[in-house]
Amino acid sequence: MSMNQRGRKSHHHNFILEREREMEGERGTVCVTGGTGYLASWLIMKLLEQGYSVNTTVRPHPEHKRDVSFLTSLPGGSERLQVFYADLSEPDGFDAAIKGCTGVFHVATPLPQDFGHGEAGEVVIQGAADGTLGILKACLNSKTVKRVVYTSSASAVAFNDSGVEMMDESYWSNVDYIRASNLPIGPYFISKTLTEKRALEFAEEHGLDLVTLIPTYILGPFICPNMPASVHTSLAMVLGDQEQYELLINTSMVHIDDVARAHIFLLEYPEAKGRYICSSDIITIEEMSKFLSAKYPEYSIPTLEYLKDVEGFKIPGVSSKKLLDSGFKFRYGLDEMFDGAIQCCKEKGFL
């Protein structure tokens, strides 16, 4: 038997072994950063369900009081989930969690409430980008990571003055435009825009296989203990939080389970390249008022009359055509998003 035939034979043998391992539910090890967050915790649950082993990072708590039992008690968690402490402000801390992983989902991000104004906000913006580049360097150095999926946000696409109604992945938010708009949530939008740009540039320069997923408002049930920010905003009319109404003029939304599945899809889809928008539905503030008052008569949803004076930014729609053309399918719509979120808020005592 020639070397070549032997090589082919052993390659074939390895391939069969790999397939057998997958059949037994062993899919190798992946890392999810920011594990206690809304999306990351749901993604960990889906990965464990699909047979992956998962390393996740959580921010260290000064008194070591961070409760991660809602993660470790997930089905498969005791056998296939390892929790590491790491913080974006010290990217070197991620090396141990990334070591030996074949894929990395970089979900961790400073949240809107982490940003101060002025200089304090700028420090957090810079820190988010630096932390992400540190994590990407760890992925390169690992020699095992085949692909990184970075979680961006529609706020890195839609805030510009292009005046179009529907945007695809070729659009970017304009940082000067966001700064001029003086939105309280502006520093978060700037951070997501600059971090995604720098991540894609870094990957291009260093030959790292990186794809970015760009979700809109994520809604649905949650397994994390606190109410996620995107759920709070999306349910503003149910909760009576009038300050948030200005963010709901024209809302693109996606179900938590669809976003988590899209992350796994992009890790596994061989041809994935560049940016992918992930959003299944769009609803105006008027439509949302009608939808919620018909579906949940027990809550006093603001009327169209009341809402006509709400002023806010009419965010353009974003198109998921690229993701859908790759073969991904959304499974859930607005009914499941709101039902899942409201049911969960009731169970956890938020409603």
ZALUMZA-997108 format. One record per residue (C-alpha): residue number from 1; residue in three letters; x, y, z. Coordinates in steps of 0.05 Angstrom, whole numbers. Example, Ala and Ser with C-alpha at 12.3 -4.5 7.8 and 13.67 -1.06 7.14 Angstrom:
! ZALUMZA-997108
[1, 'ala', [246, -90, 156]],
[2, 'ser', [273, -21, 143]],
END
This chain:
! ZALUMZA-997108
[1, 'met', [0, 0, 0]],
[2, 'ser', [29, 68, -20]],
[3, 'met', [38, 124, 31]],
[4, 'asn', [-16, 161, -7]],
[5, 'gln', [-67, 105, -1]],
[6, 'arg', [-49, 96, 72]],
[7, 'gly', [-58, 170, 84]],
[8, 'arg', [-125, 168, 50]],
[9, 'lys', [-145, 107, 89]],
[10, 'ser', [-126, 138, 156]],
[11, 'his', [-160, 203, 136]],
[12, 'his', [-223, 164, 120]],
[13, 'his', [-217, 126, 185]],
[14, 'asn', [-210, 192, 224]],
[15, 'phe', [-270, 220, 188]],
[16, 'ile', [-312, 159, 208]],
[17, 'leu', [-288, 165, 280]],
[18, 'glu', [-307, 239, 281]],
[19, 'arg', [-376, 223, 253]],
[20, 'glu', [-385, 168, 305]],
[21, 'arg', [-366, 216, 360]],
[22, 'glu', [-416, 266, 334]],
[23, 'met', [-470, 211, 332]],
[24, 'glu', [-454, 197, 405]],
[25, 'gly', [-465, 271, 420]],
[26, 'glu', [-392, 292, 425]],
[27, 'arg', [-382, 354, 384]],
[28, 'gly', [-316, 380, 411]],
[29, 'thr', [-306, 440, 457]],
[30, 'val', [-327, 511, 443]],
[31, 'cys', [-321, 574, 486]],
[32, 'val', [-377, 624, 500]],
[33, 'thr', [-356, 690, 532]],
[34, 'gly', [-401, 728, 579]],
[35, 'gly', [-438, 665, 600]],
[36, 'thr', [-487, 696, 650]],
[37, 'gly', [-519, 742, 598]],
[38, 'tyr', [-586, 732, 563]],
[39, 'leu', [-561, 707, 496]],
[40, 'ala', [-499, 672, 522]],
[41, 'ser', [-536, 631, 574]],
[42, 'trp', [-588, 609, 522]],
[43, 'leu', [-533, 593, 472]],
[44, 'ile', [-497, 550, 525]],
[45, 'met', [-562, 512, 536]],
[46, 'lys', [-570, 499, 461]],
[47, 'leu', [-497, 478, 453]],
[48, 'leu', [-503, 428, 510]],
[49, 'glu', [-567, 401, 479]],
[50, 'gln', [-530, 390, 414]],
[51, 'gly', [-473, 351, 447]],
[52, 'tyr', [-419, 405, 450]],
[53, 'ser', [-373, 413, 510]],
[54, 'val', [-373, 486, 531]],
[55, 'asn', [-323, 530, 566]],
[56, 'thr', [-355, 595, 588]],
[57, 'thr', [-327, 658, 619]],
[58, 'val', [-362, 700, 671]],
[59, 'arg', [-340, 765, 702]],
[60, 'pro', [-308, 755, 770]],
[61, 'his', [-350, 784, 826]],
[62, 'pro', [-312, 821, 881]],
[63, 'glu', [-344, 778, 935]],
[64, 'his', [-346, 715, 892]],
[65, 'lys', [-421, 718, 898]],
[66, 'arg', [-438, 708, 824]],
[67, 'asp', [-489, 653, 821]],
[68, 'val', [-477, 608, 761]],
[69, 'ser', [-520, 550, 785]],
[70, 'phe', [-572, 566, 731]],
[71, 'leu', [-517, 547, 681]],
[72, 'thr', [-484, 488, 716]],
[73, 'ser', [-552, 456, 729]],
[74, 'leu', [-571, 456, 655]],
[75, 'pro', [-579, 386, 624]],
[76, 'gly', [-508, 363, 607]],
[77, 'gly', [-478, 420, 649]],
[78, 'ser', [-447, 378, 703]],
[79, 'glu', [-409, 336, 652]],
[80, 'arg', [-395, 384, 594]],
[81, 'leu', [-394, 455, 621]],
[82, 'gln', [-334, 489, 652]],
[83, 'val', [-338, 559, 681]],
[84, 'phe', [-277, 606, 679]],
[85, 'tyr', [-271, 675, 710]],
[86, 'ala', [-248, 729, 661]],
[87, 'asp', [-261, 803, 648]],
[88, 'leu', [-256, 842, 582]],
[89, 'ser', [-212, 893, 618]],
[90, 'glu', [-159, 838, 625]],
[91, 'pro', [-162, 799, 559]],
[92, 'asp', [-104, 753, 579]],
[93, 'gly', [-152, 721, 628]],
[94, 'phe', [-189, 688, 569]],
[95, 'asp', [-130, 644, 548]],
[96, 'ala', [-148, 586, 594]],
[97, 'ala', [-220, 584, 571]],
[98, 'ile', [-202, 586, 497]],
[99, 'lys', [-146, 534, 502]],
[100, 'gly', [-165, 471, 463]],
[101, 'cys', [-230, 499, 435]],
[102, 'thr', [-248, 491, 361]],
[103, 'gly', [-298, 549, 361]],
[104, 'val', [-307, 612, 401]],
[105, 'phe', [-372, 652, 409]],
[106, 'his', [-353, 721, 433]],
[107, 'val', [-418, 746, 463]],
[108, 'ala', [-392, 785, 523]],
[109, 'thr', [-401, 860, 517]],
[110, 'pro', [-408, 919, 564]],
[111, 'leu', [-483, 931, 573]],
[112, 'pro', [-519, 999, 564]],
[113, 'gln', [-517, 1011, 640]],
[114, 'asp', [-441, 1002, 641]],
[115, 'phe', [-429, 1065, 601]],
[116, 'gly', [-422, 1132, 635]],
[117, 'his', [-424, 1198, 596]],
[118, 'gly', [-367, 1238, 567]],
[119, 'glu', [-298, 1210, 585]],
[120, 'ala', [-325, 1153, 627]],
[121, 'gly', [-365, 1128, 566]],
[122, 'glu', [-304, 1134, 521]],
[123, 'val', [-263, 1091, 568]],
[124, 'val', [-315, 1035, 565]],
[125, 'ile', [-320, 1042, 489]],
[126, 'gln', [-244, 1035, 482]],
[127, 'gly', [-243, 978, 533]],
[128, 'ala', [-295, 937, 496]],
[129, 'ala', [-256, 941, 431]],
[130, 'asp', [-189, 927, 465]],
[131, 'gly', [-218, 868, 503]],
[132, 'thr', [-247, 838, 439]],
[133, 'leu', [-180, 844, 403]],
[134, 'gly', [-146, 811, 462]],
[135, 'ile', [-195, 753, 457]],
[136, 'leu', [-183, 747, 382]],
[137, 'lys', [-107, 744, 395]],
[138, 'ala', [-119, 687, 444]],
[139, 'cys', [-159, 651, 389]],
[140, 'leu', [-101, 659, 340]],
[141, 'asn', [-50, 636, 392]],
[142, 'ser', [-91, 575, 411]],
[143, 'lys', [-76, 541, 344]],
[144, 'thr', [-141, 501, 355]],
[145, 'val', [-195, 553, 342]],
[146, 'lys', [-222, 543, 271]],
[147, 'arg', [-275, 598, 273]],
[148, 'val', [-298, 656, 317]],
[149, 'val', [-370, 680, 316]],
[150, 'tyr', [-374, 751, 343]],
[151, 'thr', [-441, 778, 368]],
[152, 'ser', [-451, 848, 342]],
[153, 'ser', [-517, 887, 342]],
[154, 'ala', [-563, 921, 293]],
[155, 'ser', [-540, 985, 327]],
[156, 'ala', [-475, 976, 288]],
[157, 'val', [-515, 979, 222]],
[158, 'ala', [-576, 1024, 226]],
[159, 'phe', [-555, 1091, 257]],
[160, 'asn', [-534, 1134, 199]],
[161, 'asp', [-568, 1187, 157]],
[162, 'ser', [-573, 1146, 92]],
[163, 'gly', [-649, 1154, 92]],
[164, 'val', [-663, 1084, 65]],
[165, 'glu', [-719, 1041, 94]],
[166, 'met', [-684, 974, 92]],
[167, 'met', [-610, 960, 104]],
[168, 'asp', [-565, 900, 90]],
[169, 'glu', [-496, 882, 116]],
[170, 'ser', [-462, 934, 72]],
[171, 'tyr', [-488, 990, 118]],
[172, 'trp', [-452, 1015, 180]],
[173, 'ser', [-474, 1061, 235]],
[174, 'asn', [-441, 1129, 234]],
[175, 'val', [-407, 1144, 301]],
[176, 'asp', [-410, 1220, 291]],
[177, 'tyr', [-484, 1215, 275]],
[178, 'ile', [-496, 1174, 339]],
[179, 'arg', [-456, 1224, 380]],
[180, 'ala', [-496, 1282, 352]],
[181, 'ser', [-562, 1247, 368]],
[182, 'asn', [-547, 1250, 443]],
[183, 'leu', [-585, 1185, 457]],
[184, 'pro', [-572, 1160, 528]],
[185, 'ile', [-558, 1092, 497]],
[186, 'gly', [-510, 1124, 445]],
[187, 'pro', [-444, 1101, 477]],
[188, 'tyr', [-468, 1029, 473]],
[189, 'phe', [-484, 1037, 399]],
[190, 'ile', [-416, 1068, 386]],
[191, 'ser', [-382, 1012, 424]],
[192, 'lys', [-417, 958, 383]],
[193, 'thr', [-401, 994, 317]],
[194, 'leu', [-326, 1006, 331]],
[195, 'thr', [-315, 937, 362]],
[196, 'glu', [-345, 899, 303]],
[197, 'lys', [-305, 941, 253]],
[198, 'arg', [-240, 928, 291]],
[199, 'ala', [-255, 854, 299]],
[200, 'leu', [-266, 846, 224]],
[201, 'glu', [-203, 886, 207]],
[202, 'phe', [-161, 845, 256]],
[203, 'ala', [-187, 779, 228]],
[204, 'glu', [-172, 802, 157]],
[205, 'glu', [-101, 823, 175]],
[206, 'his', [-85, 760, 213]],
[207, 'gly', [-122, 708, 172]],
[208, 'leu', [-170, 690, 228]],
[209, 'asp', [-236, 659, 207]],
[210, 'leu', [-286, 707, 239]],
[211, 'val', [-360, 718, 223]],
[212, 'thr', [-405, 768, 257]],
[213, 'leu', [-478, 759, 275]],
[214, 'ile', [-521, 822, 279]],
[215, 'pro', [-585, 811, 318]],
[216, 'thr', [-639, 864, 329]],
[217, 'tyr', [-680, 867, 393]],
[218, 'ile', [-678, 797, 424]],
[219, 'leu', [-742, 775, 456]],
[220, 'gly', [-771, 711, 486]],
[221, 'pro', [-761, 670, 549]],
[222, 'phe', [-697, 674, 590]],
[223, 'ile', [-659, 629, 638]],
[224, 'cys', [-615, 683, 669]],
[225, 'pro', [-640, 709, 736]],
[226, 'asn', [-647, 783, 717]],
[227, 'met', [-693, 812, 665]],
[228, 'pro', [-650, 824, 602]],
[229, 'ala', [-646, 896, 576]],
[230, 'ser', [-675, 878, 508]],
[231, 'val', [-735, 844, 541]],
[232, 'his', [-746, 904, 586]],
[233, 'thr', [-746, 952, 526]],
[234, 'ser', [-790, 906, 483]],
[235, 'leu', [-840, 899, 541]],
[236, 'ala', [-839, 974, 558]],
[237, 'met', [-914, 981, 542]],
[238, 'val', [-932, 922, 586]],
[239, 'leu', [-887, 948, 642]],
[240, 'gly', [-910, 1020, 633]],
[241, 'asp', [-839, 1045, 624]],
[242, 'gln', [-853, 1108, 583]],
[243, 'glu', [-780, 1129, 577]],
[244, 'gln', [-768, 1069, 532]],
[245, 'tyr', [-824, 1084, 483]],
[246, 'glu', [-779, 1128, 439]],
[247, 'leu', [-738, 1065, 423]],
[248, 'leu', [-800, 1028, 396]],
[249, 'ile', [-822, 1072, 338]],
[250, 'asn', [-802, 1019, 288]],
[251, 'thr', [-776, 956, 321]],
[252, 'ser', [-740, 897, 289]],
[253, 'met', [-743, 835, 332]],
[254, 'val', [-719, 764, 335]],
[255, 'his', [-733, 705, 381]],
[256, 'ile', [-678, 686, 430]],
[257, 'asp', [-678, 614, 406]],
[258, 'asp', [-671, 635, 333]],
[259, 'val', [-611, 679, 351]],
[260, 'ala', [-577, 623, 389]],
[261, 'arg', [-589, 574, 333]],
[262, 'ala', [-562, 625, 282]],
[263, 'his', [-497, 629, 322]],
[264, 'ile', [-488, 553, 319]],
[265, 'phe', [-508, 552, 246]],
[266, 'leu', [-453, 603, 229]],
[267, 'leu', [-402, 563, 268]],
[268, 'glu', [-419, 500, 229]],
[269, 'tyr', [-434, 529, 160]],
[270, 'pro', [-370, 520, 119]],
[271, 'glu', [-381, 579, 71]],
[272, 'ala', [-397, 631, 124]],
[273, 'lys', [-361, 698, 111]],
[274, 'gly', [-367, 768, 139]],
[275, 'arg', [-429, 797, 171]],
[276, 'tyr', [-499, 766, 179]],
[277, 'ile', [-561, 805, 201]],
[278, 'cys', [-609, 763, 243]],
[279, 'ser', [-679, 791, 249]],
[280, 'ser', [-746, 758, 234]],
[281, 'asp', [-800, 811, 247]],
[282, 'ile', [-812, 885, 246]],
[283, 'ile', [-867, 921, 283]],
[284, 'thr', [-884, 995, 290]],
[285, 'ile', [-904, 1026, 356]],
[286, 'glu', [-976, 1031, 332]],
[287, 'glu', [-978, 958, 311]],
[288, 'met', [-946, 938, 377]],
[289, 'ser', [-1000, 975, 416]],
[290, 'lys', [-1056, 940, 377]],
[291, 'phe', [-1022, 872, 380]],
[292, 'leu', [-1009, 875, 456]],
[293, 'ser', [-1077, 903, 475]],
[294, 'ala', [-1113, 849, 434]],
[295, 'lys', [-1068, 793, 461]],
[296, 'tyr', [-1060, 815, 533]],
[297, 'pro', [-1123, 852, 554]],
[298, 'glu', [-1102, 844, 627]],
[299, 'tyr', [-1048, 898, 619]],
[300, 'ser', [-1063, 971, 608]],
[301, 'ile', [-1027, 981, 542]],
[302, 'pro', [-1020, 1054, 520]],
[303, 'thr', [-1070, 1074, 466]],
[304, 'leu', [-1055, 1100, 396]],
[305, 'glu', [-1081, 1167, 419]],
[306, 'tyr', [-1030, 1168, 476]],
[307, 'leu', [-973, 1145, 431]],
[308, 'lys', [-982, 1196, 376]],
[309, 'asp', [-940, 1246, 415]],
[310, 'val', [-882, 1198, 426]],
[311, 'glu', [-822, 1222, 388]],
[312, 'gly', [-763, 1179, 374]],
[313, 'phe', [-715, 1153, 322]],
[314, 'lys', [-749, 1113, 267]],
[315, 'ile', [-697, 1059, 260]],
[316, 'pro', [-694, 1030, 189]],
[317, 'gly', [-710, 957, 178]],
[318, 'val', [-653, 908, 168]],
[319, 'ser', [-654, 849, 120]],
[320, 'ser', [-635, 777, 139]],
[321, 'lys', [-633, 756, 66]],
[322, 'lys', [-559, 736, 69]],
[323, 'leu', [-571, 690, 129]],
[324, 'leu', [-634, 659, 98]],
[325, 'asp', [-600, 649, 31]],
[326, 'ser', [-546, 609, 68]],
[327, 'gly', [-600, 559, 89]],
[328, 'phe', [-619, 584, 158]],
[329, 'lys', [-694, 585, 176]],
[330, 'phe', [-729, 624, 231]],
[331, 'arg', [-775, 582, 273]],
[332, 'tyr', [-811, 634, 315]],
[333, 'gly', [-852, 698, 306]],
[334, 'leu', [-878, 756, 349]],
[335, 'asp', [-930, 712, 385]],
[336, 'glu', [-876, 666, 413]],
[337, 'met', [-829, 724, 429]],
[338, 'phe', [-880, 762, 471]],
[339, 'asp', [-912, 699, 501]],
[340, 'gly', [-845, 670, 522]],
[341, 'ala', [-821, 736, 552]],
[342, 'ile', [-885, 752, 589]],
[343, 'gln', [-893, 681, 616]],
[344, 'cys', [-821, 682, 640]],
[345, 'cys', [-829, 751, 673]],
[346, 'lys', [-890, 725, 710]],
[347, 'glu', [-855, 662, 734]],
[348, 'lys', [-795, 702, 759]],
[349, 'gly', [-838, 755, 793]],
[350, 'phe', [-823, 814, 747]],
[351, 'leu', [-896, 821, 726]],
END
